[in-house]
Amino acid sequence: MNQAVELPNRTGLPTLAEFVDLERYPIDQPDHPLRQELVERCRAELDAVGCCRIPNIIRDESIERMRAEVERQYGEIYWSEDSHNPYMTKDDPEMPEDHPKRFFERRSSGFVNSDILEENSDLRAIYASDEIRQFVSDCLGVAPIYNWADPLGCNPYSVMEPGNYFPWHFDGNEFTVSILVQEPEKGGEFEYYPDLRTPENENFDEVGKVLNGGREGVHTLELRPGDMQIFKGRFSMHRVTRVEGERSRYIALPTYVTDPDTVNRPERAKQFYGRALPVHYEREANRPDNLTD
């Protein structure tokens, strides 16, 4: 872990210009040709492979402030080491032994939960930004989208130390925006199979092939600090390979949905964030689709 630095004295959240390079990426100007070209490129990539990358959109100073925030919060990280299948559900002995629901891998990682972000956090400001949310919506070609109602997982930092691994899984929400804050020396690569399932088809056969080592259809995305990734994680199975070397991996995860009332299932909340709140139980039946999860 690197030595933490202090945020400059400020009141309120950072402004858009303090965390986005608006000269290169004028996302606050809907009619600007550069923004329109960027949206078209991102939409084409999302349609083709379920994922797009906007390089170095977040300013270096903002990335450094987020890195420092993670390190100030290190003692509050919820660390977990658990075995789970791609759906974060419990084992079902009634299913065949080779069914994907019975494929469990060991996960080790941590989260700076959304509810403990600092008041003047850049990540909090990014998530509060109407311009960012509208930009993501335009890239996805989906409107309206909303900030996620999950109080623990709507905009956390994911932290992986050397030796940590985050196995294959699907997200409980439709879309995730990832901003790499610190890259490891080696490993920690994002791998995904775009649109592996649909709301109408779990595609268990193809899921099983990937779980058993199949590489056909699997993509690898290289991220650098300051890059933003937009990803359809509900339908694309993905993982983060084992982190190697001496440096941990930090990534910010502002998350958007089409249904503002949904939250994580209680089981997933406990696995990732260490606890489930009353809202997780109250809204467990509110799902965006009928997928396993």
N, C-alpha and C positions, 0 to 999 in steps of 0.2 A: 504494500500500500504506500502511495506517495504521501509526502507531507501536505497536510491541508493548508489552504490559504483562506483568508478572510474575505467576505464580500465587502465591496465598498459601501460606505454609509449611504442608505437610500430610504425613502419612504414610498411604499407602494410597489407594484410590480414593474419589472422592466418593460419598456415600450417595444413595439414591434421592431423598430429600427435598431434597437439594442441587441436583438437576438437573431434577426434575419438580415442577410446581405441584400437589401432592397435595390441596390444598383444593379446587381447581377440578376436578382430574382424579384422583380417588382410585383409581388403577389397581391399587393394592396391596390393595384390598378387593373381592374378586370378587362379594360379595353387595350391594355398595353400589348404590342405585338410580341414582346419577349415572353410575357405571361401566357398569351394564347398559344404560342409555339410550344412552350413547356407543357401546358395542359394537354395539347394534342399528342405530344411524344409520350407523356406518362400514360394517357388513356390507351394508346396503341400498345404499350408494353404490358399494361394490366390486362388488356384483352388477350394478348398473345401468351403471356406466361404468368399472369396472376400477381405480378410484382413489378415495381419500378423503383429506381434510385435517383435522387436528386443530389448530386455531389456538392459538398461544402456549402450548403444553404444556410447553416447555422454559423454565426460568427465565432471565431476562435475565442474571443473574450467570454462569450456565453457558454461555450463548451467548457472552458476553464472554471467558470462559476458553478456549473453543474457538477463537474468532477469534484470540486471542493465541497459542494453540498453533500454528495454521496459520502465523502470521507469524514465529514463532521457527523454524519448520521450512522457511521459504521456500527456503533454499539447498539443501534436500534434495529438493525437488519434482522428480518426473520429468516433464519437459515433452516433449510429442511433437507433431509435425505430420505427418500422414499422410493418405492417401486410403483410404477403406474403404467397402465396401457395407454394407447393413443387417445382414449376418450375420458380418461380420469375417472373411470368407474371401477367398482369392485369386481373381483373375480366371479365368474358365473360358471360353476362346475357342471351345469347342464349343457353348456356349449362344448363342441369338439375341442380337444386339446390344442389343435393348430389354428383355432379361430383367432382373429386379431384382438378380440375382446379379452383373450387369455394370454396375450403377449405382453409381458411386463418387463420393463427395464428400470435400472436404478438411476434416479435423478438426484443431483446435488446442486443446489443453487440458493440464492437469497434474494429478497426483495426489500427495498425501501418502500414501504406501503404508501399509498397516496395520501392517507390521512395524517401522515407525519411530515409531509413536505414543509419546508420553511415558508413563512408568510411572503417573503420577497423572492421566492424561488423562480429561476428562469423557466423551469419545467412547468410550474404552476401558471406562469404568464403565457407560455406557449399554448397550454391547454385552454386557457381563458380567451385566446385570440379568435375573434370571429373571422379574421382574414385567413388564418391557418385552416380553420374548419371549412370555410368556403372553398379554399384552394384544394383541400383533400376531396371535398365533395365533387368539385369540377373534374378532378383527375379521375375519380372513380366513375363519373357519369351517373351518380346516384344522388338523389335529392328528395327530401331533406335528410341530412344526417345530424345526429345529436351527440353531445358528450354523454358518455356512459354513466349510468346511475350507480354503478358499483362503487361504494365509498372507499374500498381498499385497493381495487385494481384498475381504477379508471385512468390513472396516469402515474404508475410507479416507476422506479428504477429497478431493472434486473441486474443482479451482481453475480458473477461467476468467478470464483478464485481458481488458481491453478489446480488441475485435477477434477474440477467440476464438469458435469455433462448434463445436458438437457435433452432427453430422448424424444423420439418421434411423437407428435401429438397434433390434434386439431384445437383451435381456439374456441372458446365459448361465445365470442363476439364475432361480428362479421368482418370488421376491418381493424387493422392495427397500423399505427404510424410508429416507426422505430427511428431513434436518433442515436447514433453511436457516440458515446461520450469518451470512452477509453478502450482501445483495442489491446488484446493480449499480445505477447511476443509471438505466440504460435497457437494454432488451433482456434477454437471459438468461432468456427465458420458456420454461416447460416445456410442450411440445405433445405430444399423444399420441393414438393411435387405439386405443381399448380393444378387446381380444379380436379383433385383426385376424387372428390365426391360431389354430389349435388343434393339439394333438399329432397329430391325424389329417389336417390340411389346412393347407398353407403359404399358401394363398390368394394366390398370386403375382400374379394379375390385379389384385386390389384393392391389394396392396402397390405395384404399378407405378403405379397411378393417383395414390396419395399422393406417391410419389417425383417424379412429373411435375407436381406442383403442385395436385392435387385436394384440396379442403378438406372435402368431405362426410365426416362421421364423425370429423373431427379436433377435439379438445378442447384448451383452454388452461387451465392451472392457475396461479393467482396465489399465490405463496408469500411469506411475510414471515418475518424472523428469529424463531426460536422455534417456527415451525410444523412439524408432523410430517406427512409424506405417506406413505401405505402404497399400494404400487403393484404390480400384476401385470406386471412388465416382461418376462417370458419370452414372453408372448403378445400384448402390446400394443406396437406400434412407437412410438417416441418420439424426441424430439430436444430440444436446448436452443438457442434462437435466438441470434444473434450478440450478444455483450455490447458495450454502448456506454457512452460516458461515461468518467469517470476512476476509477471504483471497480470492483474485481474482485468476482467472485461466488464464495463459498465455500459448499459444501454437504457435510454429513456423510452417509455412506452405509452404515449398518449393514445387513447383508444376511443373509437367512434362507432356508433350503432345506428340502425334504422328505427329501432324501437326504444324510446327513451326510458321505458319502465323495466327493461330486463336487467338482471344482474347475474353474477356467477351462481351456479348451484352451490349449496352449502359444502358439499364434499370437496369441490374444487377450491373454494375459498379457504378451507382449512388446510388443504395440501399446499397451496401457494403462499398464503398470507398469514397462516398460523391460527386463524380463528374465523368463525362465521358469525355475522351480526344478525339481529332480528330480520332485517330487510332481506337477507339471503333466504331465510325460511319462508317469509311472507310471499316472496315473489318466485319461489322455486318453480311453480307451474307456468310462469310467464316465460315461454321460450320463443325464439324467433322462427323456429321450424320444429320438425319432428325427428331430427337427427339424434343419434345416441348421445352426443354432446362432444 
